[in-house]
Amino acid sequence: MTETAVAPAPAPERPTVPAPAPVPWPRRARSVAKHAGLIAFALLMLYPLLWMVASSLKPDALIFRETGLIPSQVDLANYTEGWTALASPFSRYLLNSAVVVAGCLVGNLVTCSMAAYAFARLQFRGRNIWFAIMLLTIMLPIHVIIVPRYVMFSEAGLINTFWPLILPKLLATDAFFVFLMVQFFRGIPRDLDEAARIDGCGHARTFAQIMMPLAVPALATTAIFTFIWTWNDFFSQLIFLTKPDMYTVPIALRAFLDSSGESSWGSMFAMSVVSVVPIFLVFLFGQKYLVKGIATTGIK
């Protein structure tokens, strides 16, 4: 028997993809100019930070003599001397700031979210009026309330403790974060509340098991802003903390400058670089939550 060879079927022809049209040179020129302008603006905004880093590596005599970003003489002694230049090691001031930040974080995340849930979901008499009054407190500068707050905590014997800085956060006094989370809670469908109520959940379980897991972007935004604002706060910490061992990072940095004597500029810049590192790390790892939280709360 003879076997007949079967010829393979011809491969289907691939459709030809037309080559992309060349970008017109005016549009390309505008794109290059736009990116060049953005890069130049970014460098302009980063120049103070880069100058501070460069100054932390220079001897005190060359900090204001050389204006360039590349130091002619590198001196790492500013970091070692600045760490132990004050009454306590700089780690003590970092720890004090960490304690204040942790207390403010817990206070804002817990109490502001509870107040926001009440304004967004609960029905009570005068809710709109109280919400408007809460928003009006955003317009009050801290200089208006700092004197009565100081008198109140002084009468309570809490000066030179961290409680004057932490206790107001436990009472949902940051109206900005309350408003931010109210906007987020209003965007959550009420069908979830009704389903939870059918399953026997009260307001406490609905808030803890339904709302809070969904509010992670808003909570992350609150945490990031609270960390940055509290870590950089100088005025209120200067008012309530006067003992050197209670100083936080901003007050400790101010102690490097002496109006009547010699100022340790190099040590101050070196410790300023150290104090910027936590903020940079928090913003770096929480950037996506920050953008998502702002985009989903109506603040954009």
N, C-alpha and C positions, 0 to 999 in steps of 0.2 A: 504494500500500500504506500502511496506517496502522500506526504503531508504538504499541504499548501501553506506557505508563509503568509501571515497576515501583516500587512504594512501598518505601522503605527499611525494613529490619527494625528493629523497636523495640530500643533499647539495653537491655541487661539491667540490671535494677535492682540497685543496690549494696546489699549487706547492711548494715543499720543496726548501727553499733557502739554498744553501750550506753555511756553516759557513766560515767566512773570514779566510784566511790562516794566521797563526801567523807570525808576523814580525820577521825576523831573528835577532838574538841578535847583530850581527855586525852593521846592519843598525840602530837598536835602540840605540846602544852605540854611533854611529856617530851623530845621531840626538840629543841625550842628551848633548854630548860634544859641538856640534855647538851652541845649545841654551844657554848652560852655558857660552861659550865664548862670545856670543853676550850680555848676561846680564852683564858679567864682564866689557866688553868694554863700555856698556852704563853707568854703574856706574862710570867708570873712566872718561868718558866725563862729567858726571853730578857732579863730585866731586867739581870743583870750584864753581858751583852755590850753591850746598848744603853747602859748607864751608862759602860762603858769607851770606847765610840765617842764619846759626848758629852764625856767628860772629856778625850779627846785633842784636842778643839777648844777647850778652855778654858785660860786662863792658870793657872799654878800656884797663884796666890793664890785662885782661885775654885773649884778642883776640889772641895775638901772644905767649902767654904762654901755652895755651891749644891747642893742635892740633886735638883733637877729634871733631866729628860732634855734639855730645850731650853736650851742655853747662852745667857746674856744677852749674852755677848761672845765672838765667834768669833775664834780665833787659830790660823792654820795654821802658825805658826812652830815649833810642837812637832814637826812632821814634818821640816822642814828641819834644825832643830837636833838632833833625835834621830838623824838619819841620820849625822851627823858628830860626835856628842858623845863617842864613845868613842875608844879608841886607833886603831881602824881604821874605815873606813866600814861601815855596817850591811850593805852588800852582801857584805862579806867573811864575816860570820857566816851570812848566808843561804846563801852558797856552801858553807861548811863543813857546815851542816846538810844541804844537798842531797847532798853527797858521802857523808856517813854514811848518809842514807836510801837512796841508790842502792845502796850496798854491802849494806845489810841487806835490801833488796828482792831483789837477785839471790841472796843467800845463802838466804833463807827460801824463795823460789820454787823454787830448784833442789834444795837438800838436803832440805827438808821433804817435797817431793813424792816424791823418791826413797825416803826412809825410809817414807813412807806407802804407796807401791807395794809395798815389801818386806813390810810388815806385812799388807797386804791381799791380796796375790796369791802371794807366795812361801811355800813350805813349808820350814821349817828348825827344827832342834831348839831348844826353849825359846822359841818365838815368843811364846806367850801370857805367859810369865814376863817376857820383855824388854819386851813391850808394857805390862804392868802396872807395871814399874819406870819406864818412860818416862812413864806417866800420873802416877806418884807425884812426879815432878820438878815438876809443876805446883804442888804444894803448898809447894814451897820458896820462901820470899821471897828477894828479891835481896840482902837484908842478910846472909843466911847465907853466900852464895857470893862476895860482893864482896871480902872480905878475901883469901881464897886466890887469887882471880882477879887481884887487884892485885899480890900477891906474885909470882905466876907471870909476869905481863907486865912487872913491874919487873925481874925477873931477866933477862928477854929483851931489855930495853932498849927497850920499845915504849911507855912512858909518854909522853904528849904527842904521840901519833900517833893516827890513827883506827882502827888495827888492833885495839885492845882492844874497840872497839865493834862492829866488822864481823866479825872472825874467829870469834867464837862462833856467829854466824848461818850461817857456812859449814859448821858441824858439826851442823846440825839440832838446836840446843839449845832451840828454842821448841816444847815438846811440845804446846801448844794447837793450833798449825797442823798438826802431824803428825796429831793426833787428828781434826781437822776434815777433812783430806783422806783419811784412812783411811775415815771414814764415807762419803765420796763415792765412793771407789773400790769399796767393798763394794756400792754400789747399782748399779754397772755390770754387766750380765750377763756371765757367764763365757764365754758363747758367742762373744763377740768375741775373747777370748784364744785359744780353741780354733781359731777360723777363722784367726787370724793365725799360730798355730803350724802349721796345715796348709799355709799359704802359705810357710812357711819362716822366719818371724820368730822371733827369740829374744826374751829378756826386754828387751833394750835397745831394739830396734825396736818391740816392742809398747808399751813405756812411752812412747817418743818419738812414735810415729805413731798410736797408738790411744788411749792413756789421756790424754795431755796435751791433745790437741784437745778431748776430751770434758770435761775438768776445768776449762774456762775459768771457770765460776762460782766454783768453789772457789779457783782461783788468784787471781781478782779479789778475792774476800773476803780472802784472805791478804795481797794487796798493799795493800789499803785499810787494814786493821788495822795492818800493819807500818808503813806511812807515818805514820799518826796517832800510834801509840805511840812510834815513834822520833823523830818531829819534836818531840813534847812531852816527851821524856825529859829529866829534869834531874839525877837523882841520879847515875847511872852516868857521864854526861858530865862532871859536876862532879868526880868522883873521878879520872878518867883524863886530863882536859884542864885543865892549870893555866896554860899560856901564853896571854896575851891574844889573840895572833894565831891560836890554835887554837880559840877559843871558838865554840860553836854558838849558835843563837838563844836557847834558854832561859837559858844562862849569861850571854849578853850582856845580856838583859833584867834579870837580877839585878844587873848591874854599874851600872845606873842608880840603885840605892839605896845610900846611904852611911849607915851607922849612926852615924858620928862627924862627918859633915858634912851638906851640903845634898843632898837627894834630888831628882832631876829627874823628878817624877811625870808631868808632861805629856809629856815626851819618851818616858818608859817606856810610857805608855798609847798614844802614837802608834805606836811600833814594835811594840807588842803587836797593834794592829790590822793592821799590815803582816804580822806573822807568822801571823795567823789566816787571811789570804786564801788561801794555798796549801791549807790543810786544808779550807776551805770549798769550793774548786774541786774538789778530789779527791773529796770526799763528794758534791758536786752531780752530777758526771759519772759517778761510779761507784755511785750509789745503787741503780740497778736490778740491777746485778751483785751488790751486797752483799745485797740482799733475796733474790735468786734463789739465791745461794750458801748463805745460812743456811737457806733453805727446803729445799734439796736435800741437806744434809749431816747432818741429824738433830740439829742444834744448836738448832732452834726449840723 
